[in-house]
Amino acid sequence: MRSGQVADAAGVNLQTLRYYERRGLLAEPARSPGGHREYPVETVTVLRVIKAAQRLGFTLEEVADLLDTGRHRHGPRRDAGLQTRITDKLAEVEARIADLGIIRATLRDALDAGCTDLVTCAAIPSCPLPFADLAGGISHEPA
């Protein structure tokens, strides 16, 4: 398949295709006698896997590692690496969700408190925003 056909079938643009190739996510394709890149049909599946993994929160570096592991491991232990990485990513996502829950609650508290100016709000003890947490325990009281 030529570059445009692969990109269209996988739902990516040509720049993305070339970028993944440069990053080593895709093997360098064979060339036609005229110099055109000729990708195997499986490249479409690999591109779809890359995009799906990105949507699940995996970085391109992590995707490259997952693809490399899949290419070099065979047999019953092959999925163990993927399972470990999914478990790790799930823990990371759950931690981010917890952090976002705290952020959401703090922002709601700021709305409920009527905070309209960050500097003014930071100066009052009842301010719900975490300015004191960011100061590393340094008191803003005059010495």
MDTraj code that builds the backbone (N, CA, C; nanometers):
import mdtraj as md
import numpy as np

residues = "MET ARG SER GLY GLN VAL ALA ASP ALA ALA GLY VAL ASN LEU GLN THR LEU ARG TYR TYR GLU ARG ARG GLY LEU LEU ALA GLU PRO ALA ARG SER PRO GLY GLY HIS ARG GLU TYR PRO VAL GLU THR VAL THR VAL LEU ARG VAL ILE LYS ALA ALA GLN ARG LEU GLY PHE THR LEU GLU GLU VAL ALA ASP LEU LEU ASP THR GLY ARG HIS ARG HIS GLY PRO ARG ARG ASP ALA GLY LEU GLN THR ARG ILE THR ASP LYS LEU ALA GLU VAL GLU ALA ARG ILE ALA ASP LEU GLY ILE ILE ARG ALA THR LEU ARG ASP ALA LEU ASP ALA GLY CYS THR ASP LEU VAL THR CYS ALA ALA ILE PRO SER CYS PRO LEU PRO PHE ALA ASP LEU ALA GLY GLY ILE SER HIS GLU PRO ALA".split()
xyz = np.array([
    [0.0851, -0.1181, 0.0000],
    [0.0000, 0.0000, 0.0000],
    [0.0893, 0.1239, 0.0000],
    [0.0487, 0.2233, -0.0720],
    [0.1222, 0.3495, -0.0739],
    [0.0860, 0.4335, 0.0484],
    [0.1679, 0.5332, 0.0750],
    [0.1526, 0.6175, 0.1946],
    [0.0120, 0.6738, 0.2096],
    [-0.0402, 0.7344, 0.1047],
    [-0.1731, 0.7944, 0.1115],
    [-0.2811, 0.6928, 0.1422],
    [-0.2693, 0.5742, 0.0846],
    [-0.3683, 0.4695, 0.1088],
    [-0.3643, 0.4245, 0.2550],
    [-0.2435, 0.4075, 0.3073],
    [-0.2282, 0.3646, 0.4471],
    [-0.2842, 0.4709, 0.5402],
    [-0.2457, 0.5959, 0.5156],
    [-0.2918, 0.7057, 0.6007],
    [-0.4443, 0.7149, 0.5990],
    [-0.5037, 0.7091, 0.4806],
    [-0.6496, 0.7163, 0.4698],
    [-0.7170, 0.6001, 0.5420],
    [-0.6671, 0.4801, 0.5206],
    [-0.7283, 0.3615, 0.5813],
    [-0.7181, 0.3639, 0.7335],
    [-0.6101, 0.4228, 0.7867],
    [-0.5906, 0.4259, 0.9316],
    [-0.6481, 0.5514, 0.9957],
    [-0.6888, 0.6486, 0.9133],
    [-0.7448, 0.7722, 0.9677],
    [-0.6409, 0.8672, 1.0245],
    [-0.5205, 0.8668, 0.9664],
    [-0.4159, 0.9606, 1.0077],
    [-0.3714, 1.0401, 0.8856],
    [-0.2936, 1.1448, 0.9089],
    [-0.2427, 1.2184, 0.7937],
    [-0.1019, 1.1700, 0.7595],
    [-0.0528, 1.2136, 0.6457],
    [0.0788, 1.1692, 0.5993],
    [0.1908, 1.2109, 0.6944],
    [0.1777, 1.3285, 0.7545],
    [0.2807, 1.3735, 0.8486],
    [0.2887, 1.2804, 0.9696],
    [0.1746, 1.2347, 1.0156],
    [0.1713, 1.1411, 1.1284],
    [0.2384, 1.0102, 1.0897],
    [0.2082, 0.9626, 0.9730],
    [0.2687, 0.8396, 0.9227],
    [0.4210, 0.8524, 0.9200],
    [0.4708, 0.9605, 0.8656],
    [0.6160, 0.9829, 0.8580],
    [0.6777, 0.9988, 0.9972],
    [0.6066, 1.0678, 1.0846],
    [0.6554, 1.0894, 1.2205],
    [0.6698, 0.9561, 1.2945],
    [0.5690, 0.8724, 1.2847],
    [0.5755, 0.7414, 1.3509],
    [0.6897, 0.6575, 1.2932],
    [0.7120, 0.6722, 1.1655],
    [0.8228, 0.6016, 1.1012],
    [0.9564, 0.6518, 1.1578],
    [0.9726, 0.7829, 1.1670],
    [1.0960, 0.8404, 1.2231],
    [1.1165, 0.7993, 1.3683],
    [1.0078, 0.7892, 1.4439],
    [1.0160, 0.7520, 1.5854],
    [1.0404, 0.6028, 1.6057],
    [1.0336, 0.5255, 1.4981],
    [1.0571, 0.3823, 1.5084],
    [0.9330, 0.3019, 1.5438],
    [0.8167, 0.3660, 1.5435],
    [0.6928, 0.2939, 1.5718],
    [0.6529, 0.2074, 1.4530],
    [0.6920, 0.2502, 1.3354],
    [0.6658, 0.1751, 1.2121],
    [0.8001, 0.1419, 1.1480],
    [0.8080, 0.0229, 1.0949],
    [0.9292, -0.0156, 1.0229],
    [0.9379, 0.0654, 0.8941],
    [1.0596, 0.0936, 0.8532],
    [1.0771, 0.1652, 0.7271],
    [1.0253, 0.0759, 0.6150],
    [0.9374, 0.1297, 0.5315],
    [0.8777, 0.0463, 0.4268],
    [0.9731, 0.0232, 0.3098],
    [0.9380, -0.0776, 0.2336],
    [1.0118, -0.1032, 0.1097],
    [0.9815, 0.0109, 0.0128],
    [1.0637, 0.0223, -0.0890],
    [1.0440, 0.1260, -0.1910],
    [1.0146, 0.0607, -0.3247],
    [0.9264, 0.1232, -0.3980],
    [0.8970, 0.0770, -0.5339],
    [1.0136, 0.1190, -0.6233],
    [1.0207, 0.0635, -0.7446],
    [1.1262, 0.1065, -0.8372],
    [1.1233, 0.2579, -0.8616],
    [1.0076, 0.3187, -0.8460],
    [0.9953, 0.4632, -0.8645],
    [1.0243, 0.5423, -0.7374],
    [1.0596, 0.4720, -0.6288],
    [1.0943, 0.5388, -0.5041],
    [0.9795, 0.5625, -0.4078],
    [0.8595, 0.5154, -0.4410],
    [0.7439, 0.5328, -0.3533],
    [0.7504, 0.4336, -0.2373],
    [0.7093, 0.4797, -0.1205],
    [0.7020, 0.3899, -0.0057],
    [0.5905, 0.2893, -0.0291],
    [0.6182, 0.1625, 0.0019],
    [0.5175, 0.0574, -0.0109],
    [0.5068, -0.0157, 0.1231],
    [0.3969, 0.0113, 0.1917],
    [0.3746, -0.0448, 0.3249],
    [0.2974, -0.1759, 0.3160],
    [0.3269, -0.2691, 0.4064],
    [0.2438, -0.3901, 0.4129],
    [0.1051, -0.3537, 0.4677],
    [0.0061, -0.4326, 0.4351],
    [-0.1319, -0.4079, 0.4784],
    [-0.1408, -0.3995, 0.6308],
    [-0.0578, -0.4735, 0.7032],
    [-0.0608, -0.4761, 0.8496],
    [-0.0302, -0.3392, 0.9103],
    [0.0306, -0.2512, 0.8337],
    [0.0646, -0.1178, 0.8841],
    [-0.0607, -0.0432, 0.9289],
    [-0.1715, -0.0642, 0.8603],
    [-0.2970, 0.0007, 0.8982],
    [-0.3359, -0.0421, 1.0391],
    [-0.3246, -0.1700, 1.0689],
    [-0.3571, -0.2209, 1.2024],
    [-0.2634, -0.1617, 1.3065],
    [-0.1352, -0.1551, 1.2765],
    [-0.0384, -0.0985, 1.3706],
    [-0.0722, 0.0477, 1.3986],
    [-0.1063, 0.1234, 1.2961],
    [-0.1445, 0.2633, 1.3153],
    [-0.2694, 0.2757, 1.4024],
    [-0.3653, 0.1910, 1.3804],
    [-0.4880, 0.1938, 1.4624],
    [-0.4567, 0.1584, 1.6075],
    [-0.3654, 0.0636, 1.6278],
    [-0.3231, 0.0259, 1.7631],
    [-0.2548, 0.1447, 1.8310],
    [-0.1674, 0.2124, 1.7595],
    [-0.0964, 0.3288, 1.8148],
    [-0.1969, 0.4350, 1.8581],
    [-0.2908, 0.4682, 1.7715],
    [-0.3889, 0.5718, 1.8031],
    [-0.4783, 0.5303, 1.9205],
    [-0.5189, 0.4041, 1.9248],
    [-0.6017, 0.3561, 2.0362],
    [-0.5242, 0.3628, 2.1677],
    [-0.3980, 0.3229, 2.1650],
    [-0.3152, 0.3273, 2.2858],
    [-0.2984, 0.4713, 2.3335],
    [-0.2807, 0.5642, 2.2413],
    [-0.2705, 0.7051, 2.2789],
    [-0.3997, 0.7539, 2.3442],
    [-0.5139, 0.7147, 2.2891],
    [-0.6421, 0.7548, 2.3483],
    [-0.6575, 0.6980, 2.4886],
    [-0.5925, 0.5861, 2.5168],
    [-0.5985, 0.5253, 2.6497],
    [-0.4958, 0.5845, 2.7455],
    [-0.4205, 0.6829, 2.6980],
    [-0.3289, 0.7534, 2.7854],
    [-0.1833, 0.7128, 2.7758],
    [-0.1513, 0.6199, 2.6887],
    [-0.0122, 0.5785, 2.6723],
    [0.0623, 0.6838, 2.5905],
    [0.1840, 0.7157, 2.6316],
    [0.2680, 0.8077, 2.5558],
    [0.3235, 0.7331, 2.4345],
    [0.3759, 0.8071, 2.3387],
    [0.4358, 0.7413, 2.2222],
    [0.5552, 0.6548, 2.2625],
    [0.6289, 0.6980, 2.3637],
    [0.7408, 0.6169, 2.4122],
    [0.6894, 0.4848, 2.4695],
    [0.5818, 0.4922, 2.5453],
    [0.5224, 0.3701, 2.6008],
    [0.4675, 0.2810, 2.4895],
    [0.4052, 0.3425, 2.3892],
    [0.3519, 0.2661, 2.2758],
    [0.4661, 0.1963, 2.2024],
    [0.5753, 0.2675, 2.1817],
    [0.6912, 0.2079, 2.1138],
    [0.7412, 0.0867, 2.1915],
    [0.7465, 0.0998, 2.3230],
    [0.7911, -0.0115, 2.4071],
    [0.6938, -0.1292, 2.3983],
    [0.5646, -0.0999, 2.4007],
    [0.4636, -0.2062, 2.3887],
    [0.4743, -0.2778, 2.2541],
    [0.4913, -0.2004, 2.1477],
    [0.5047, -0.2611, 2.0150],
    [0.6315, -0.3453, 2.0065],
    [0.7397, -0.2934, 2.0614],
    [0.8664, -0.3660, 2.0593],
    [0.8561, -0.4956, 2.1383],
    [0.7920, -0.4886, 2.2538],
    [0.7732, -0.6085, 2.3358],
    [0.6907, -0.7116, 2.2597],
    [0.5848, -0.6663, 2.1947],
    [0.5003, -0.7573, 2.1185],
    [0.5726, -0.8217, 2.0015],
    [0.6659, -0.7497, 1.9420],
    [0.7393, -0.8034, 1.8267],
    [0.8444, -0.9057, 1.8674],
    [0.8970, -0.8928, 1.9893],
    [1.0092, -0.9767, 2.0300],
    [0.9754, -1.0854, 2.1303],
    [0.8528, -1.0902, 2.1772],
    [0.8144, -1.1933, 2.2730],
    [0.7085, -1.2824, 2.2108],
    [0.7255, -1.4079, 2.2304],
    [0.6282, -1.5044, 2.1779],
    [0.5982, -1.6069, 2.2856],
    [0.4869, -1.6741, 2.2722],
    [0.4526, -1.7787, 2.3670],
    [0.3595, -1.7287, 2.4752],
    [0.3353, -1.8126, 2.5776],
    [0.2353, -1.7814, 2.6796],
    [0.2703, -1.6603, 2.7657],
    [0.3973, -1.6231, 2.7806],
    [0.4364, -1.5093, 2.8633],
    [0.4261, -1.3766, 2.7877],
    [0.3936, -1.3813, 2.6623],
    [0.3894, -1.2623, 2.5780],
    [0.2977, -1.1542, 2.6347],
    [0.1816, -1.1929, 2.6871],
    [0.0845, -1.0962, 2.7353],
    [0.1178, -1.0428, 2.8742],
    [0.2109, -1.1041, 2.9457],
    [0.2429, -1.0600, 3.0810],
    [0.2920, -0.9160, 3.0814],
    [0.3750, -0.8781, 2.9846],
    [0.4235, -0.7407, 2.9780],
    [0.3110, -0.6424, 2.9543],
    [0.2190, -0.6765, 2.8668],
    [0.1059, -0.5893, 2.8383],
    [0.0171, -0.5767, 2.9620],
    [-0.0084, -0.6877, 3.0291],
    [-0.0925, -0.6845, 3.1487],
    [-0.0308, -0.5947, 3.2564],
    [0.0997, -0.6036, 3.2736],
    [0.1685, -0.5203, 3.3721],
    [0.1571, -0.3738, 3.3343],
    [0.1781, -0.3439, 3.2074],
    [0.1708, -0.2044, 3.1631],
    [0.0290, -0.1493, 3.1740],
    [-0.0702, -0.2319, 3.1449],
    [-0.2093, -0.1877, 3.1589],
    [-0.2408, -0.1622, 3.3061],
    [-0.1953, -0.2504, 3.3933],
    [-0.2171, -0.2330, 3.5366],
    [-0.1531, -0.1036, 3.5853],
    [-0.0295, -0.0774, 3.5414],
    [0.0400, 0.0459, 3.5792],
    [-0.0321, 0.1689, 3.5262],
    [-0.0765, 0.1628, 3.4008],
    [-0.1469, 0.2767, 3.3407],
    [-0.2800, 0.2996, 3.4119],
    [-0.3487, 0.1929, 3.4472],
    [-0.4748, 0.2062, 3.5197],
    [-0.4530, 0.2747, 3.6541],
    [-0.3476, 0.2365, 3.7258],
    [-0.3167, 0.3005, 3.8540],
    [-0.2871, 0.4490, 3.8334],
    [-0.2150, 0.4812, 3.7270],
    [-0.1838, 0.6207, 3.6947],
    [-0.3115, 0.6990, 3.6644],
    [-0.4012, 0.6402, 3.5870],
    [-0.5270, 0.7062, 3.5515],
    [-0.6134, 0.7257, 3.6764],
    [-0.6188, 0.6249, 3.7621],
    [-0.6985, 0.6372, 3.8844],
    [-0.6429, 0.7460, 3.9755],
    [-0.5109, 0.7600, 3.9818],
    [-0.4504, 0.8667, 4.0620],
    [-0.4851, 1.0034, 4.0030],
    [-0.4819, 1.0141, 3.8704],
    [-0.5179, 1.1404, 3.8059],
    [-0.6645, 1.1740, 3.8296],
    [-0.7509, 1.0724, 3.8260],
    [-0.8935, 1.0943, 3.8527],
    [-0.9127, 1.1449, 3.9950],
    [-0.8407, 1.0866, 4.0903],
    [-0.8493, 1.1326, 4.2294],
    [-0.8032, 1.2777, 4.2402],
    [-0.6918, 1.3107, 4.1746],
    [-0.6418, 1.4486, 4.1750],
    [-0.7445, 1.5427, 4.1130],
    [-0.8047, 1.5009, 4.0027],
    [-0.9055, 1.5852, 3.9384],
    [-1.0280, 1.6038, 4.0264],
    [-1.0633, 1.5023, 4.1042],
    [-1.1749, 1.5154, 4.1987],
    [-1.1462, 1.6219, 4.3036],
    [-1.0220, 1.6258, 4.3526],
    [-0.9816, 1.7277, 4.4499],
    [-0.9850, 1.8654, 4.3856],
    [-0.9345, 1.8748, 4.2631],
    [-0.9356, 2.0022, 4.1913],
    [-1.0793, 2.0496, 4.1706],
    [-1.1663, 1.9594, 4.1289],
    [-1.3069, 1.9953, 4.1067],
    [-1.3701, 2.0479, 4.2356],
    [-1.3484, 1.9776, 4.3459],
    [-1.4064, 2.0198, 4.4735],
    [-1.3524, 2.1563, 4.5159],
    [-1.2239, 2.1794, 4.4967],
    [-1.1635, 2.3080, 4.5329],
    [-1.2195, 2.4202, 4.4476],
    [-1.2333, 2.3951, 4.3179],
    [-1.2905, 2.4973, 4.2298],
    [-1.4359, 2.5274, 4.2664],
    [-1.5106, 2.4252, 4.3025],
    [-1.6494, 2.4473, 4.3453],
    [-1.6524, 2.5299, 4.4736],
    [-1.5608, 2.4992, 4.5664],
    [-1.5520, 2.5760, 4.6908],
    [-1.5202, 2.7220, 4.6615],
    [-1.4303, 2.7460, 4.5633],
    [-1.3956, 2.8834, 4.5267],
    [-1.5165, 2.9562, 4.4687],
    [-1.5958, 2.8861, 4.3885],
    [-1.7184, 2.9465, 4.3355],
    [-1.8157, 2.9784, 4.4484],
    [-1.8354, 2.8827, 4.5379],
    [-1.9282, 2.9006, 4.6498],
    [-1.8828, 3.0128, 4.7427],
    [-1.7507, 3.0296, 4.7577],
    [-1.6970, 3.1346, 4.8443],
    [-1.7022, 3.2715, 4.7780],
    [-1.7334, 3.2747, 4.6494],
    [-1.7439, 3.4008, 4.5779],
    [-1.6097, 3.4626, 4.5420],
    [-1.5058, 3.3817, 4.5336],
    [-1.3736, 3.4338, 4.4971],
    [-1.3821, 3.5027, 4.3609],
    [-1.3420, 3.6307, 4.3580],
    [-1.3460, 3.7055, 4.2320],
    [-1.2095, 3.7604, 4.1933],
    [-1.1155, 3.7603, 4.2885],
    [-0.9821, 3.8130, 4.2620],
    [-0.8826, 3.7234, 4.3340],
    [-0.7859, 3.6698, 4.2628],
    [-0.6926, 3.5748, 4.3232],
    [-0.6091, 3.6358, 4.4350],
    [-0.5606, 3.7559, 4.4166],
    [-0.4756, 3.8185, 4.5178],
    [-0.5563, 3.8476, 4.6441],
    [-0.6773, 3.9013, 4.6260],
    [-0.7627, 3.9300, 4.7413],
    [-0.8005, 3.8005, 4.8119],
    [-0.8373, 3.7017, 4.7353],
    [-0.8773, 3.5730, 4.7924],
    [-0.7615, 3.5100, 4.8693],
    [-0.6409, 3.5179, 4.8156],
    [-0.5250, 3.4581, 4.8815],
    [-0.4963, 3.5217, 5.0164],
    [-0.5398, 3.6466, 5.0354],
    [-0.5104, 3.7194, 5.1587],
    [-0.6076, 3.6877, 5.2721],
    [-0.7195, 3.6213, 5.2404],
    [-0.8158, 3.5930, 5.3473],
    [-0.8018, 3.4479, 5.3943],
    [-0.8108, 3.4278, 5.5271],
    [-0.7910, 3.2930, 5.5826],
    [-0.8925, 3.1895, 5.5345],
    [-1.0127, 3.2340, 5.4990],
    [-1.1157, 3.1384, 5.4567],
    [-1.1078, 3.1017, 5.3086],
    [-1.0087, 3.1522, 5.2386],
    [-0.9945, 3.1238, 5.0954],
    [-0.9779, 2.9724, 5.0755],
    [-1.0610, 2.9131, 4.9898],
    [-1.0522, 2.7683, 4.9689],
    [-0.9411, 2.7254, 4.8727],
    [-0.8806, 2.8232, 4.8056],
    [-0.7763, 2.7872, 4.7092],
    [-0.6476, 2.7527, 4.7829],
    [-0.5687, 2.6612, 4.7294],
    [-0.4536, 2.6065, 4.8027],
    [-0.3271, 2.6919, 4.7982],
    [-0.3406, 2.8239, 4.8175],
    [-0.2234, 2.9103, 4.8126],
    [-0.1230, 2.8747, 4.9217],
    [-0.1705, 2.8436, 5.0404],
    [-0.0805, 2.8094, 5.1511],
    [-0.0030, 2.6823, 5.1191],
    [-0.0664, 2.5874, 5.0524],
    [0.0011, 2.4620, 5.0160],
    [0.1173, 2.4880, 4.9212],
    [0.1026, 2.5864, 4.8343],
    [0.2053, 2.6164, 4.7354],
    [0.3224, 2.6930, 4.7942],
    [0.2996, 2.7589, 4.9073],
    [0.4039, 2.8411, 4.9670],
    [0.5050, 2.7581, 5.0449],
    [0.4798, 2.6293, 5.0577],
    [0.5751, 2.5422, 5.1281],
    [0.5826, 2.5734, 5.2764],
    [0.4725, 2.6188, 5.3333],
    [0.4706, 2.6430, 5.4763],
    [0.5231, 2.7792, 5.5157],
    [0.5594, 2.8632, 5.4208],
    [0.6097, 2.9962, 5.4526],
    [0.4914, 3.0841, 5.4927],
    [0.5020, 3.1488, 5.6054],
    [0.3940, 3.2341, 5.6541],
    [0.3959, 3.3650, 5.5777],
    [0.2752, 3.4144, 5.5501],
    [0.2617, 3.5432, 5.4849],
    [0.2365, 3.6531, 5.5869],
    [0.2434, 3.6187, 5.7161],
    [0.2251, 3.7158, 5.8232],
    [0.3471, 3.8061, 5.8295],
    [0.3302, 3.9343, 5.8607],
    [0.4461, 4.0206, 5.8746],
    [0.5314, 3.9761, 5.9922],
    [0.6612, 3.9867, 5.9787],
    [0.7519, 3.9408, 6.0845],
    [0.7687, 4.0437, 6.1925],
])
top = md.Topology()
chain = top.add_chain()
for i, resn in enumerate(residues, 1):
    res = top.add_residue(resn, chain, resSeq=i)
    for name in ("N", "CA", "C"):
        top.add_atom(name, md.element.get_by_symbol(name[0]), res)
traj = md.Trajectory(xyz[None], top)
